[in-house]
Amino acid sequence: MAAKKKKKAFGGYAINFAGQKATLEEVFGKAALVPSQMTKKLWAFIKGKKLGKKG
């Protein structure tokens, strides 16, 4: 039997916030947000600052 190829795990982002000075208000704003909007804003911040690295 041939050995099966092991699939790489889905996802796998490494996010490094070291050295960031942004406050939560700068990232999310002052208005109340639902969790889905918080997630969108957080990922926009991560991508905008190039903090995420797919591993």
mmJSON file of the N, C-alpha and C atoms, coordinates in Angstrom:
{"data_MODEL":{"atom_site":{
"group_PDB":["ATOM","ATOM","ATOM","ATOM","ATOM","ATOM","ATOM","ATOM","ATOM","ATOM","ATOM","ATOM","ATOM","ATOM","ATOM","ATOM","ATOM","ATOM","ATOM","ATOM","ATOM","ATOM","ATOM","ATOM","ATOM","ATOM","ATOM","ATOM","ATOM","ATOM","ATOM","ATOM","ATOM","ATOM","ATOM","ATOM","ATOM","ATOM","ATOM","ATOM","ATOM","ATOM","ATOM","ATOM","ATOM","ATOM","ATOM","ATOM","ATOM","ATOM","ATOM","ATOM","ATOM","ATOM","ATOM","ATOM","ATOM","ATOM","ATOM","ATOM","ATOM","ATOM","ATOM","ATOM","ATOM","ATOM","ATOM","ATOM","ATOM","ATOM","ATOM","ATOM","ATOM","ATOM","ATOM","ATOM","ATOM","ATOM","ATOM","ATOM","ATOM","ATOM","ATOM","ATOM","ATOM","ATOM","ATOM","ATOM","ATOM","ATOM","ATOM","ATOM","ATOM","ATOM","ATOM","ATOM","ATOM","ATOM","ATOM","ATOM","ATOM","ATOM","ATOM","ATOM","ATOM","ATOM","ATOM","ATOM","ATOM","ATOM","ATOM","ATOM","ATOM","ATOM","ATOM","ATOM","ATOM","ATOM","ATOM","ATOM","ATOM","ATOM","ATOM","ATOM","ATOM","ATOM","ATOM","ATOM","ATOM","ATOM","ATOM","ATOM","ATOM","ATOM","ATOM","ATOM","ATOM","ATOM","ATOM","ATOM","ATOM","ATOM","ATOM","ATOM","ATOM","ATOM","ATOM","ATOM","ATOM","ATOM","ATOM","ATOM","ATOM","ATOM","ATOM","ATOM","ATOM","ATOM","ATOM","ATOM","ATOM","ATOM","ATOM","ATOM","ATOM"],
"id":[1,2,3,4,5,6,7,8,9,10,11,12,13,14,15,16,17,18,19,20,21,22,23,24,25,26,27,28,29,30,31,32,33,34,35,36,37,38,39,40,41,42,43,44,45,46,47,48,49,50,51,52,53,54,55,56,57,58,59,60,61,62,63,64,65,66,67,68,69,70,71,72,73,74,75,76,77,78,79,80,81,82,83,84,85,86,87,88,89,90,91,92,93,94,95,96,97,98,99,100,101,102,103,104,105,106,107,108,109,110,111,112,113,114,115,116,117,118,119,120,121,122,123,124,125,126,127,128,129,130,131,132,133,134,135,136,137,138,139,140,141,142,143,144,145,146,147,148,149,150,151,152,153,154,155,156,157,158,159,160,161,162,163,164,165],
"type_symbol":["N","C","C","N","C","C","N","C","C","N","C","C","N","C","C","N","C","C","N","C","C","N","C","C","N","C","C","N","C","C","N","C","C","N","C","C","N","C","C","N","C","C","N","C","C","N","C","C","N","C","C","N","C","C","N","C","C","N","C","C","N","C","C","N","C","C","N","C","C","N","C","C","N","C","C","N","C","C","N","C","C","N","C","C","N","C","C","N","C","C","N","C","C","N","C","C","N","C","C","N","C","C","N","C","C","N","C","C","N","C","C","N","C","C","N","C","C","N","C","C","N","C","C","N","C","C","N","C","C","N","C","C","N","C","C","N","C","C","N","C","C","N","C","C","N","C","C","N","C","C","N","C","C","N","C","C","N","C","C","N","C","C","N","C","C"],
"label_atom_id":["N","CA","C","N","CA","C","N","CA","C","N","CA","C","N","CA","C","N","CA","C","N","CA","C","N","CA","C","N","CA","C","N","CA","C","N","CA","C","N","CA","C","N","CA","C","N","CA","C","N","CA","C","N","CA","C","N","CA","C","N","CA","C","N","CA","C","N","CA","C","N","CA","C","N","CA","C","N","CA","C","N","CA","C","N","CA","C","N","CA","C","N","CA","C","N","CA","C","N","CA","C","N","CA","C","N","CA","C","N","CA","C","N","CA","C","N","CA","C","N","CA","C","N","CA","C","N","CA","C","N","CA","C","N","CA","C","N","CA","C","N","CA","C","N","CA","C","N","CA","C","N","CA","C","N","CA","C","N","CA","C","N","CA","C","N","CA","C","N","CA","C","N","CA","C","N","CA","C","N","CA","C","N","CA","C","N","CA","C","N","CA","C"],
"label_alt_id":[null,null,null,null,null,null,null,null,null,null,null,null,null,null,null,null,null,null,null,null,null,null,null,null,null,null,null,null,null,null,null,null,null,null,null,null,null,null,null,null,null,null,null,null,null,null,null,null,null,null,null,null,null,null,null,null,null,null,null,null,null,null,null,null,null,null,null,null,null,null,null,null,null,null,null,null,null,null,null,null,null,null,null,null,null,null,null,null,null,null,null,null,null,null,null,null,null,null,null,null,null,null,null,null,null,null,null,null,null,null,null,null,null,null,null,null,null,null,null,null,null,null,null,null,null,null,null,null,null,null,null,null,null,null,null,null,null,null,null,null,null,null,null,null,null,null,null,null,null,null,null,null,null,null,null,null,null,null,null,null,null,null,null,null,null],
"label_comp_id":["MET","MET","MET","ALA","ALA","ALA","ALA","ALA","ALA","LYS","LYS","LYS","LYS","LYS","LYS","LYS","LYS","LYS","LYS","LYS","LYS","LYS","LYS","LYS","ALA","ALA","ALA","PHE","PHE","PHE","GLY","GLY","GLY","GLY","GLY","GLY","TYR","TYR","TYR","ALA","ALA","ALA","ILE","ILE","ILE","ASN","ASN","ASN","PHE","PHE","PHE","ALA","ALA","ALA","GLY","GLY","GLY","GLN","GLN","GLN","LYS","LYS","LYS","ALA","ALA","ALA","THR","THR","THR","LEU","LEU","LEU","GLU","GLU","GLU","GLU","GLU","GLU","VAL","VAL","VAL","PHE","PHE","PHE","GLY","GLY","GLY","LYS","LYS","LYS","ALA","ALA","ALA","ALA","ALA","ALA","LEU","LEU","LEU","VAL","VAL","VAL","PRO","PRO","PRO","SER","SER","SER","GLN","GLN","GLN","MET","MET","MET","THR","THR","THR","LYS","LYS","LYS","LYS","LYS","LYS","LEU","LEU","LEU","TRP","TRP","TRP","ALA","ALA","ALA","PHE","PHE","PHE","ILE","ILE","ILE","LYS","LYS","LYS","GLY","GLY","GLY","LYS","LYS","LYS","LYS","LYS","LYS","LEU","LEU","LEU","GLY","GLY","GLY","LYS","LYS","LYS","LYS","LYS","LYS","GLY","GLY","GLY"],
"label_asym_id":["A","A","A","A","A","A","A","A","A","A","A","A","A","A","A","A","A","A","A","A","A","A","A","A","A","A","A","A","A","A","A","A","A","A","A","A","A","A","A","A","A","A","A","A","A","A","A","A","A","A","A","A","A","A","A","A","A","A","A","A","A","A","A","A","A","A","A","A","A","A","A","A","A","A","A","A","A","A","A","A","A","A","A","A","A","A","A","A","A","A","A","A","A","A","A","A","A","A","A","A","A","A","A","A","A","A","A","A","A","A","A","A","A","A","A","A","A","A","A","A","A","A","A","A","A","A","A","A","A","A","A","A","A","A","A","A","A","A","A","A","A","A","A","A","A","A","A","A","A","A","A","A","A","A","A","A","A","A","A","A","A","A","A","A","A"],
"label_entity_id":["1","1","1","1","1","1","1","1","1","1","1","1","1","1","1","1","1","1","1","1","1","1","1","1","1","1","1","1","1","1","1","1","1","1","1","1","1","1","1","1","1","1","1","1","1","1","1","1","1","1","1","1","1","1","1","1","1","1","1","1","1","1","1","1","1","1","1","1","1","1","1","1","1","1","1","1","1","1","1","1","1","1","1","1","1","1","1","1","1","1","1","1","1","1","1","1","1","1","1","1","1","1","1","1","1","1","1","1","1","1","1","1","1","1","1","1","1","1","1","1","1","1","1","1","1","1","1","1","1","1","1","1","1","1","1","1","1","1","1","1","1","1","1","1","1","1","1","1","1","1","1","1","1","1","1","1","1","1","1","1","1","1","1","1","1"],
"label_seq_id":[1,1,1,2,2,2,3,3,3,4,4,4,5,5,5,6,6,6,7,7,7,8,8,8,9,9,9,10,10,10,11,11,11,12,12,12,13,13,13,14,14,14,15,15,15,16,16,16,17,17,17,18,18,18,19,19,19,20,20,20,21,21,21,22,22,22,23,23,23,24,24,24,25,25,25,26,26,26,27,27,27,28,28,28,29,29,29,30,30,30,31,31,31,32,32,32,33,33,33,34,34,34,35,35,35,36,36,36,37,37,37,38,38,38,39,39,39,40,40,40,41,41,41,42,42,42,43,43,43,44,44,44,45,45,45,46,46,46,47,47,47,48,48,48,49,49,49,50,50,50,51,51,51,52,52,52,53,53,53,54,54,54,55,55,55],
"pdbx_PDB_ins_code":[null,null,null,null,null,null,null,null,null,null,null,null,null,null,null,null,null,null,null,null,null,null,null,null,null,null,null,null,null,null,null,null,null,null,null,null,null,null,null,null,null,null,null,null,null,null,null,null,null,null,null,null,null,null,null,null,null,null,null,null,null,null,null,null,null,null,null,null,null,null,null,null,null,null,null,null,null,null,null,null,null,null,null,null,null,null,null,null,null,null,null,null,null,null,null,null,null,null,null,null,null,null,null,null,null,null,null,null,null,null,null,null,null,null,null,null,null,null,null,null,null,null,null,null,null,null,null,null,null,null,null,null,null,null,null,null,null,null,null,null,null,null,null,null,null,null,null,null,null,null,null,null,null,null,null,null,null,null,null,null,null,null,null,null,null],
"Cartn_x":[0.821,0.0,0.859,0.439,1.149,0.778,1.736,1.481,0.58,-0.401,-1.311,-0.639,-0.931,-0.429,-1.22,-0.523,-1.206,-1.651,-2.946,-3.486,-3.044,-2.743,-2.387,-3.652,-3.537,-4.685,-5.225,-6.542,-7.195,-6.935,-6.712,-6.51,-5.062,-4.825,-3.462,-2.84,-3.489,-2.905,-2.127,-0.962,-0.191,-0.292,-0.797,-0.997,-0.115,0.651,1.582,1.218,0.76,0.379,1.507,2.679,3.802,4.129,4.305,4.679,3.524,2.302,1.142,0.699,0.401,-0.011,-1.49,-2.198,-3.612,-4.462,-5.399,-6.331,-7.541,-8.349,-9.568,-10.505,-10.567,-11.418,-10.925,-9.625,-9.087,-9.417,-9.451,-9.732,-11.232,-12.041,-13.477,-14.367,-13.868,-14.719,-15.4,-16.164,-16.803,-18.221,-18.824,-20.205,-20.246,-21.382,-21.579,-21.643,-21.026,-20.997,-21.457,-22.055,-22.375,-21.084,-20.971,-19.735,-19.285,-20.212,-19.81,-19.125,-19.582,-18.952,-17.576,-17.456,-16.159,-15.135,-15.556,-14.667,-14.218,-15.14,-14.795,-13.8,-14.022,-13.122,-11.755,-11.733,-10.461,-9.646,-10.271,-9.553,-9.122,-9.916,-9.512,-8.255,-8.194,-7.02,-5.798,-5.979,-4.878,-4.339,-5.228,-4.801,-4.194,-4.768,-4.27,-2.864,-2.551,-1.22,-0.286,-0.782,-0.021,0.543,-0.325,0.081,-0.086,-0.896,-1.168,-0.237,0.165,1.018,0.442,0.097,-0.489,0.62,0.344,1.394,1.038],
"Cartn_y":[-1.196,0.0,1.253,2.231,3.508,4.33,5.062,5.91,7.075,7.357,8.467,9.785,10.797,12.141,12.731,13.313,13.943,15.343,15.64,16.951,17.988,19.169,20.282,20.803,21.209,21.721,22.989,23.143,24.318,25.514,26.661,27.887,28.032,28.368,28.452,29.823,30.851,32.185,32.425,33.012,33.468,34.993,35.552,36.996,37.548,38.569,39.152,40.617,40.948,42.315,43.073,42.492,43.123,44.472,45.464,46.79,47.659,47.154,47.935,48.856,50.097,51.086,51.45,50.835,51.165,50.758,51.627,51.316,50.593,50.027,49.357,50.335,51.564,52.572,52.901,52.875,53.134,51.983,50.791,49.626,49.469,49.567,49.281,50.508,51.671,52.855,52.922,53.981,54.184,53.618,53.341,52.84,51.36,50.944,49.529,48.711,47.54,46.667,45.268,44.602,43.188,42.4,41.2,40.43,40.24,40.062,39.864,41.106,42.3,43.539,43.726,43.298,43.375,42.505,41.313,40.399,41.002,41.596,42.221,43.354,44.186,45.311,44.829,43.793,43.259,42.7,41.932,41.38,42.48,43.523,44.652,45.306,45.44,46.0,45.102,43.8,42.847,42.872,42.839,42.838,44.179,45.278,46.607,46.851,46.295,46.457,45.294,44.336,43.146,42.413,42.149,41.469,39.963,39.476,38.057,37.384,36.18,35.386,33.985,33.579,32.243,31.212,30.27,29.269,27.975],
"Cartn_z":[0.0,0.0,0.0,-0.761,-0.789,0.444,0.946,2.125,1.723,2.579,2.298,2.629,1.804,2.087,3.234,4.171,5.301,4.882,5.095,4.746,5.756,5.249,6.116,6.79,8.04,8.784,8.125,8.169,7.607,8.508,7.898,8.678,9.068,10.301,10.782,10.638,11.115,11.091,12.366,12.235,13.386,13.376,14.461,14.534,15.637,15.296,16.248,16.461,17.666,18.002,18.698,18.788,19.489,18.853,19.705,19.23,18.785,18.823,18.399,19.524,19.197,20.192,20.07,19.131,18.901,20.106,20.466,21.553,20.975,21.852,21.388,20.696,21.175,20.532,19.132,18.922,17.586,16.631,17.152,16.308,16.071,17.135,17.04,16.978,17.379,17.441,18.801,19.018,20.322,20.395,19.267,19.244,19.627,20.162,20.495,19.206,19.225,18.05,18.421,17.45,17.625,17.364,17.891,17.732,16.279,15.358,13.961,13.396,13.784,13.32,13.977,15.23,15.908,15.19,14.795,14.089,12.766,12.017,10.737,10.923,11.931,12.172,12.646,13.461,13.935,12.774,11.891,10.743,9.77,9.625,8.777,9.353,10.675,11.345,11.134,11.336,11.184,9.76,8.783,7.382,6.984,7.485,7.156,7.674,8.828,9.45,9.094,8.327,7.924,9.141,10.11,11.34,11.251,10.326,10.221,9.255,9.609,8.746,8.679,7.476,7.315,7.451,8.316,8.596,8.15],
"occupancy":[1.0,1.0,1.0,1.0,1.0,1.0,1.0,1.0,1.0,1.0,1.0,1.0,1.0,1.0,1.0,1.0,1.0,1.0,1.0,1.0,1.0,1.0,1.0,1.0,1.0,1.0,1.0,1.0,1.0,1.0,1.0,1.0,1.0,1.0,1.0,1.0,1.0,1.0,1.0,1.0,1.0,1.0,1.0,1.0,1.0,1.0,1.0,1.0,1.0,1.0,1.0,1.0,1.0,1.0,1.0,1.0,1.0,1.0,1.0,1.0,1.0,1.0,1.0,1.0,1.0,1.0,1.0,1.0,1.0,1.0,1.0,1.0,1.0,1.0,1.0,1.0,1.0,1.0,1.0,1.0,1.0,1.0,1.0,1.0,1.0,1.0,1.0,1.0,1.0,1.0,1.0,1.0,1.0,1.0,1.0,1.0,1.0,1.0,1.0,1.0,1.0,1.0,1.0,1.0,1.0,1.0,1.0,1.0,1.0,1.0,1.0,1.0,1.0,1.0,1.0,1.0,1.0,1.0,1.0,1.0,1.0,1.0,1.0,1.0,1.0,1.0,1.0,1.0,1.0,1.0,1.0,1.0,1.0,1.0,1.0,1.0,1.0,1.0,1.0,1.0,1.0,1.0,1.0,1.0,1.0,1.0,1.0,1.0,1.0,1.0,1.0,1.0,1.0,1.0,1.0,1.0,1.0,1.0,1.0,1.0,1.0,1.0,1.0,1.0,1.0],
"B_iso_or_equiv":[0.0,0.0,0.0,0.0,0.0,0.0,0.0,0.0,0.0,0.0,0.0,0.0,0.0,0.0,0.0,0.0,0.0,0.0,0.0,0.0,0.0,0.0,0.0,0.0,0.0,0.0,0.0,0.0,0.0,0.0,0.0,0.0,0.0,0.0,0.0,0.0,0.0,0.0,0.0,0.0,0.0,0.0,0.0,0.0,0.0,0.0,0.0,0.0,0.0,0.0,0.0,0.0,0.0,0.0,0.0,0.0,0.0,0.0,0.0,0.0,0.0,0.0,0.0,0.0,0.0,0.0,0.0,0.0,0.0,0.0,0.0,0.0,0.0,0.0,0.0,0.0,0.0,0.0,0.0,0.0,0.0,0.0,0.0,0.0,0.0,0.0,0.0,0.0,0.0,0.0,0.0,0.0,0.0,0.0,0.0,0.0,0.0,0.0,0.0,0.0,0.0,0.0,0.0,0.0,0.0,0.0,0.0,0.0,0.0,0.0,0.0,0.0,0.0,0.0,0.0,0.0,0.0,0.0,0.0,0.0,0.0,0.0,0.0,0.0,0.0,0.0,0.0,0.0,0.0,0.0,0.0,0.0,0.0,0.0,0.0,0.0,0.0,0.0,0.0,0.0,0.0,0.0,0.0,0.0,0.0,0.0,0.0,0.0,0.0,0.0,0.0,0.0,0.0,0.0,0.0,0.0,0.0,0.0,0.0,0.0,0.0,0.0,0.0,0.0,0.0],
"pdbx_formal_charge":[null,null,null,null,null,null,null,null,null,null,null,null,null,null,null,null,null,null,null,null,null,null,null,null,null,null,null,null,null,null,null,null,null,null,null,null,null,null,null,null,null,null,null,null,null,null,null,null,null,null,null,null,null,null,null,null,null,null,null,null,null,null,null,null,null,null,null,null,null,null,null,null,null,null,null,null,null,null,null,null,null,null,null,null,null,null,null,null,null,null,null,null,null,null,null,null,null,null,null,null,null,null,null,null,null,null,null,null,null,null,null,null,null,null,null,null,null,null,null,null,null,null,null,null,null,null,null,null,null,null,null,null,null,null,null,null,null,null,null,null,null,null,null,null,null,null,null,null,null,null,null,null,null,null,null,null,null,null,null,null,null,null,null,null,null],
"auth_seq_id":[1,1,1,2,2,2,3,3,3,4,4,4,5,5,5,6,6,6,7,7,7,8,8,8,9,9,9,10,10,10,11,11,11,12,12,12,13,13,13,14,14,14,15,15,15,16,16,16,17,17,17,18,18,18,19,19,19,20,20,20,21,21,21,22,22,22,23,23,23,24,24,24,25,25,25,26,26,26,27,27,27,28,28,28,29,29,29,30,30,30,31,31,31,32,32,32,33,33,33,34,34,34,35,35,35,36,36,36,37,37,37,38,38,38,39,39,39,40,40,40,41,41,41,42,42,42,43,43,43,44,44,44,45,45,45,46,46,46,47,47,47,48,48,48,49,49,49,50,50,50,51,51,51,52,52,52,53,53,53,54,54,54,55,55,55],
"auth_comp_id":["MET","MET","MET","ALA","ALA","ALA","ALA","ALA","ALA","LYS","LYS","LYS","LYS","LYS","LYS","LYS","LYS","LYS","LYS","LYS","LYS","LYS","LYS","LYS","ALA","ALA","ALA","PHE","PHE","PHE","GLY","GLY","GLY","GLY","GLY","GLY","TYR","TYR","TYR","ALA","ALA","ALA","ILE","ILE","ILE","ASN","ASN","ASN","PHE","PHE","PHE","ALA","ALA","ALA","GLY","GLY","GLY","GLN","GLN","GLN","LYS","LYS","LYS","ALA","ALA","ALA","THR","THR","THR","LEU","LEU","LEU","GLU","GLU","GLU","GLU","GLU","GLU","VAL","VAL","VAL","PHE","PHE","PHE","GLY","GLY","GLY","LYS","LYS","LYS","ALA","ALA","ALA","ALA","ALA","ALA","LEU","LEU","LEU","VAL","VAL","VAL","PRO","PRO","PRO","SER","SER","SER","GLN","GLN","GLN","MET","MET","MET","THR","THR","THR","LYS","LYS","LYS","LYS","LYS","LYS","LEU","LEU","LEU","TRP","TRP","TRP","ALA","ALA","ALA","PHE","PHE","PHE","ILE","ILE","ILE","LYS","LYS","LYS","GLY","GLY","GLY","LYS","LYS","LYS","LYS","LYS","LYS","LEU","LEU","LEU","GLY","GLY","GLY","LYS","LYS","LYS","LYS","LYS","LYS","GLY","GLY","GLY"],
"auth_asym_id":["A","A","A","A","A","A","A","A","A","A","A","A","A","A","A","A","A","A","A","A","A","A","A","A","A","A","A","A","A","A","A","A","A","A","A","A","A","A","A","A","A","A","A","A","A","A","A","A","A","A","A","A","A","A","A","A","A","A","A","A","A","A","A","A","A","A","A","A","A","A","A","A","A","A","A","A","A","A","A","A","A","A","A","A","A","A","A","A","A","A","A","A","A","A","A","A","A","A","A","A","A","A","A","A","A","A","A","A","A","A","A","A","A","A","A","A","A","A","A","A","A","A","A","A","A","A","A","A","A","A","A","A","A","A","A","A","A","A","A","A","A","A","A","A","A","A","A","A","A","A","A","A","A","A","A","A","A","A","A","A","A","A","A","A","A"],
"auth_atom_id":["N","CA","C","N","CA","C","N","CA","C","N","CA","C","N","CA","C","N","CA","C","N","CA","C","N","CA","C","N","CA","C","N","CA","C","N","CA","C","N","CA","C","N","CA","C","N","CA","C","N","CA","C","N","CA","C","N","CA","C","N","CA","C","N","CA","C","N","CA","C","N","CA","C","N","CA","C","N","CA","C","N","CA","C","N","CA","C","N","CA","C","N","CA","C","N","CA","C","N","CA","C","N","CA","C","N","CA","C","N","CA","C","N","CA","C","N","CA","C","N","CA","C","N","CA","C","N","CA","C","N","CA","C","N","CA","C","N","CA","C","N","CA","C","N","CA","C","N","CA","C","N","CA","C","N","CA","C","N","CA","C","N","CA","C","N","CA","C","N","CA","C","N","CA","C","N","CA","C","N","CA","C","N","CA","C","N","CA","C","N","CA","C"],
"pdbx_PDB_model_num":[1,1,1,1,1,1,1,1,1,1,1,1,1,1,1,1,1,1,1,1,1,1,1,1,1,1,1,1,1,1,1,1,1,1,1,1,1,1,1,1,1,1,1,1,1,1,1,1,1,1,1,1,1,1,1,1,1,1,1,1,1,1,1,1,1,1,1,1,1,1,1,1,1,1,1,1,1,1,1,1,1,1,1,1,1,1,1,1,1,1,1,1,1,1,1,1,1,1,1,1,1,1,1,1,1,1,1,1,1,1,1,1,1,1,1,1,1,1,1,1,1,1,1,1,1,1,1,1,1,1,1,1,1,1,1,1,1,1,1,1,1,1,1,1,1,1,1,1,1,1,1,1,1,1,1,1,1,1,1,1,1,1,1,1,1]
}}}
